[in-house]
Amino acid sequence: MSATVTLSSKFQIVIPREAREALGLSAGDELLVLSKPDRVVIVPKPRKFAKHMAGLHREVWQGAETYLQDERDTW
């Protein structure tokens, strides 16, 4: 989905209905605003960060136990 929004004189925007419905947003939901050098990214704030982050990048840690055991064996 792609849409254009206009910044008001109070620096406010309206999130298009299609985007709100796709993300399941409703009045009172909090959003995170991430400022990058060339863009602004707005994402829904997770209700529970720990649950949201659980298992993130788990592929990075695959084989870590073997590596650690090999390192410990060399001590």
N, C-alpha and C positions, 0 to 999 in steps of 0.2 A: 504494500500500500504506500502511496506517495501523495502528499498533500502540501499545499503552501499555506502558511499562517502569517498573520500580520501582527507586528508588535504594536501595542496600543501606546498612548501617551503616558500611561502609568507603567509601561514596560511589562504588560501582561500579554499572554497568548491564550487562545482557546484551542484545546486539543480536539481535533475532529472526531465526530461520533464513531466513524469506522475504526479509528485507532483506539478509542476508549473501549469499544466493544471487544475488539481483538485482544486487548490486554486485560479485560475484565475490571476496568477502573470504574469507581463510583465517587460521588462527592465525599470529600474528607480524606480520600486516600493520599498518602504522601508519595512524592516523587523525588528521586535524586537527580540533581543537575550537575553534570560533569563538564568542566570547561577544558577544552583542548585548544592548542594554538590556532587551529583553523576551523573549529566547529564546536557546537554545544550538543551534548548528548543527554537526553532525559529518559530515565528508566524508572519503573516502579520500585519503590523501596521495599525490600523483602520484609515480611512480617517478623521472621526470625532469621537473623544472619547466620547463626550456627547451622541451622537446617539447610539454608540455601548454599552454604559453603561446603557442607559435608560431601566428601568424595570428589571435590573439584581437583582436577589435574592428577587423578589417581594413576594415570599412565606414567607419570614422571617417577613415581615411587616403585614401579614394578621392577623387581630384581634387587631392591635395596637391601632386603634381608640377607640375601646371598653375599652381596658386596660387604655388608657390615660384618658378617660372620667371617669372611675371608680376611678382612682387616684385623679382626680380633684374634684370629688364629696366628697372625704374624707377630703378635706381641709376645 
